């Protein structure tokens, strides 16, 4: 995984991504995925071709996620 200044989140690996869960934090929904801290910036995501499944709630709460 790499996060670049231009807002690109590049995910690398092989196989299925981990599933994340949603939890209530200070009455706000939040995911346990560490990139959830980037919810207020414009993000685009690039996946390694060896990733076969995106995990549940992987990008929950990312309000400015672009293809």
C-alpha positions, 0 to 999 in steps of 0.5 A, a space after each residue: 500500500 502506498 499513499 501519494 501526495 496527489 491523493 492516489 491510494 495504491 493497493 498491492 498484494 495478492 488474493 482477497 483483501 481483508 474484510 473490515 467492520 463498521 463501528 460507532 466512534 463518537 457517534 460517527 461511523 468509521 471503518 477499521 481500515 487505516 486509510 479511513 483517516 483520509 475521508 475528507 480529501 479527494 482520493 483515487 484508488 489503484 489496485 494491483 492486478 493480483 487483488 481478486 476481491 475487495 473486502 467488505 467496508 474497505 472504503 466505507 466513509 471515504 466521502 471523496 473517492 473517485 475512480 
